[in-house]
Amino acid sequence: MKVSELLNIVNTLVPLEYAFEDDYVGITIGSEQSEVNGTVVGHELEKSLLKYCNDKNINTVISYHPPSFKKVLEEDGTETMIPEIITKEFMDNQINVITLHTAQDVCEAGNADTLVEIFNLKNTKTFAHTLGNFGAGRIGEIEGLSNDEFKKLVEYKLNTNSIRTNEYFYKLKEINKIAILPGSGTQFIDEILEEVDVFVTGDISHRYLLKADDANIGLLQVGHITTEIPGMKKFVENLNKALNQELEYLYKDFYE
């Protein structure tokens, strides 16, 4: 099988056109004409994934996060993208990489829809739109819970103890409606300020904690990949069925 054929199969499960416009998805390292010699799914490019590929003689990775590059501004004003060290190591080892990123967040049965199932959200709607009705965030209703009960529910459902909140979260008497967005979603906070009791996402900076305090909504921060892992596990299950294989999904559970 060529990388282009594998890409087509991936694209039937996760239509890459639904990613955010400026996102880096599809074949991000390598060539579509390369022959696939073993495949693994990895959440991001890192040393242990590279070692796994070399140990298993695997030359194709399907990643959630895109390879990392740094932007360099040249003297003539042009921009050059330089691969970070780990990205260059995958390049030097001639490993092809197909990246899903926000296409996996927004697609049907993707990361956001999986969170809807996990928290049994009712009367849901989408926010943080990409294309058409597709979007990375979900708003929905839950059975009323106290702030402590809700925090414990998130820890249990997402298998994490890495939780941070804003001050107003502890003033909530009952939580009935939440917004949730996999990965990092505070740039979309204005879309949900008037609608929910609590917003759950990752990578919340201090200024957004204060903004949520002023708007009288709770913010609950979990680890960046914590909200992405459940949907990726479902993707791997579907990909294994499509390929009739048993691919491994590797991620650093320390950051879950």
C-alpha positions in Angstrom: 0.0 0.0 0.0 1.2 3.5 -0.8 0.9 6.4 1.6 -1.7 8.0 -0.7 -3.9 4.9 -0.4 -3.6 5.0 3.4 -4.4 8.7 3.3 -7.6 8.0 1.4 -8.7 5.4 4.0 -8.0 7.9 6.8 -9.9 10.6 4.9 -13.0 8.4 4.8 -12.9 8.3 8.6 -11.7 11.8 9.3 -12.4 14.2 6.3 -9.4 16.4 6.4 -11.2 19.3 4.6 -13.1 20.0 7.8 -10.0 21.1 9.7 -9.5 24.7 10.6 -8.3 26.7 7.6 -4.8 27.3 8.8 -4.3 23.9 10.3 -1.5 21.5 9.1 -3.1 18.2 8.3 -2.7 15.4 5.7 0.8 14.3 4.7 2.9 16.5 6.8 6.2 14.5 6.4 7.2 12.3 3.5 5.6 11.5 0.2 2.3 10.0 -0.9 4.2 7.8 -3.3 6.1 6.1 -0.5 5.3 2.4 0.2 3.9 1.9 3.7 6.1 -0.5 5.6 4.2 -0.7 8.9 2.0 1.9 10.6 1.5 3.2 14.1 -0.8 5.9 15.5 0.9 8.4 17.8 -0.6 11.4 19.5 2.4 13.5 18.7 6.0 13.1 17.4 8.3 12.4 20.3 11.4 10.3 21.1 9.6 7.1 22.3 7.4 7.0 19.2 10.5 7.4 17.0 12.2 4.5 18.9 9.1 2.4 18.5 9.2 3.0 14.7 12.8 2.1 14.4 12.6 -1.0 16.6 9.5 -2.3 14.7 10.8 -1.2 11.3 7.8 1.1 10.8 7.9 3.9 8.3 4.5 5.5 8.6 2.9 7.4 11.5 -0.6 8.7 11.8 -0.4 11.5 14.3 -3.0 13.6 16.0 -0.7 16.7 16.5 1.2 18.0 13.6 5.0 18.1 13.4 6.5 21.1 15.0 8.3 23.8 13.0 9.7 27.2 14.0 9.1 30.3 11.9 12.2 32.2 10.9 12.0 35.8 9.5 14.7 36.3 6.9 16.5 39.6 6.3 14.4 40.1 3.1 11.2 39.8 5.0 10.3 36.3 3.9 9.4 33.6 6.3 11.1 30.2 6.4 9.7 27.2 8.4 12.5 25.3 10.1 11.8 21.8 11.5 12.2 21.4 15.2 14.8 18.8 16.3 12.2 16.0 16.8 10.6 16.8 13.5 13.9 16.6 11.7 14.7 13.3 13.3 11.5 11.8 11.8 12.5 13.3 8.5 16.0 12.0 8.7 14.6 8.5 9.5 12.4 8.7 6.4 9.2 8.2 8.3 6.0 9.4 6.6 3.5 11.3 8.8 -0.2 11.7 8.2 -1.7 14.3 10.6 -5.3 14.6 11.7 -5.4 17.4 14.3 -8.6 19.6 14.2 -10.2 17.5 11.5 -10.4 14.7 14.1 -11.8 17.2 16.7 -14.7 18.3 14.5 -15.6 15.2 12.4 -18.6 12.9 13.1 -17.7 10.5 15.9 -14.5 12.5 16.4 -13.0 14.0 19.6 -15.8 16.4 20.4 -18.6 13.9 19.7 -16.8 11.3 21.9 -16.9 13.8 24.8 -20.6 14.2 24.2 -21.0 10.5 24.7 -18.7 10.3 27.7 -20.6 13.1 29.6 -24.0 12.0 28.3 -24.7 15.6 27.1 -28.3 16.4 26.1 -29.7 19.0 23.7 -26.3 19.6 22.3 -25.1 22.2 19.8 -21.8 23.0 18.2 -19.5 26.0 18.5 -16.0 26.9 17.3 -17.0 26.2 13.7 -14.7 25.3 10.9 -16.7 24.4 7.8 -20.5 24.4 7.5 -22.0 22.8 10.6 -18.7 21.2 11.7 -17.0 22.6 14.8 -14.6 21.7 17.6 -16.8 22.5 20.6 -20.0 21.2 22.1 -22.5 22.7 24.4 -25.0 20.5 26.2 -27.0 19.8 29.3 -26.1 17.4 32.2 -28.0 16.2 35.2 -27.6 18.9 37.9 -24.4 18.4 39.9 -22.6 20.4 42.6 -19.2 21.9 41.7 -17.4 19.2 43.7 -19.5 16.4 42.1 -18.8 17.7 38.6 -15.1 18.0 39.2 -15.0 14.4 40.4 -17.0 13.3 37.4 -14.5 14.9 35.0 -11.6 13.3 36.9 -13.3 9.9 36.6 -14.5 10.2 33.0 -11.3 11.5 31.6 -9.0 9.4 33.9 -7.1 12.5 35.2 -6.2 14.3 38.4 -4.8 17.3 36.5 -7.5 19.8 37.1 -7.4 23.6 37.6 -10.3 26.0 38.0 -11.1 29.6 38.2 -12.3 31.2 41.4 -16.0 31.5 40.3 -16.2 27.7 39.7 -16.4 27.2 43.5 -19.3 29.7 43.8 -21.5 27.6 41.6 -24.2 25.8 43.5 -25.4 23.6 40.7 -24.1 22.8 37.2 -26.6 22.0 34.6 -25.1 23.1 31.3 -21.5 22.9 30.1 -19.3 23.6 27.1 -16.4 21.4 26.3 -13.7 21.6 23.6 -10.9 19.1 23.1 -7.3 20.4 23.4 -7.1 24.1 23.9 -10.2 26.2 23.3 -10.2 29.4 25.4 -9.9 31.5 22.2 -13.6 30.6 21.6 -14.7 31.6 25.1 -16.7 34.6 23.8 -19.1 32.2 22.0 -20.3 30.5 25.2 -20.1 33.2 27.9 -23.8 33.7 28.1 -24.8 30.1 27.6 -23.2 27.7 30.1 -22.3 27.2 33.7 -18.9 25.7 33.1 -16.4 25.5 30.2 -14.1 22.5 30.1 -10.9 22.7 28.0 -7.1 22.7 28.3 -4.3 25.3 28.3 -6.2 28.1 30.1 -4.1 31.2 30.6 -4.5 33.4 33.6 -6.3 36.2 31.8 -9.1 33.8 30.7 -9.6 32.6 34.3 -10.1 36.3 35.3 -12.4 36.8 32.3 -14.6 33.9 33.3 -14.7 35.2 36.9 -16.0 38.5 35.5 -18.6 36.7 33.3 -19.8 34.5 36.2 -19.0 31.1 34.5 -16.7 28.4 35.8 -13.6 27.3 33.9 -12.2 23.8 34.4 -8.8 23.1 32.9 -7.6 19.6 32.2 -4.4 18.4 30.5 -4.2 19.3 26.9 -4.3 15.8 25.5 -6.8 14.5 28.2 -9.8 15.5 26.1 -8.3 14.3 22.9 -7.3 10.7 23.9 -10.8 9.2 24.1 -11.7 10.2 20.6 -8.4 9.1 19.2 -8.9 5.7 20.8 -12.2 5.5 18.9 -10.5 6.5 15.7 -7.9 3.7 16.1 -10.7 1.2 16.6 -12.4 2.4 13.4 -9.1 2.4 11.5 -8.2 -1.1 12.6 -11.6 -2.3 11.2 -11.0 -0.5 7.9 -7.5 -1.9 7.6 -8.2 -5.3 9.2 -5.2 -4.7 11.4 -4.4 -4.1 15.0 -2.4 -0.8 15.1 -0.9 0.5 18.3 -1.9 4.0 19.6 1.0 5.6 21.5 0.8 8.6 23.8 2.5 9.8 27.0 0.0 8.8 29.7 1.9 11.0 32.2 0.2 14.0 30.5 -3.3 12.4 30.5 
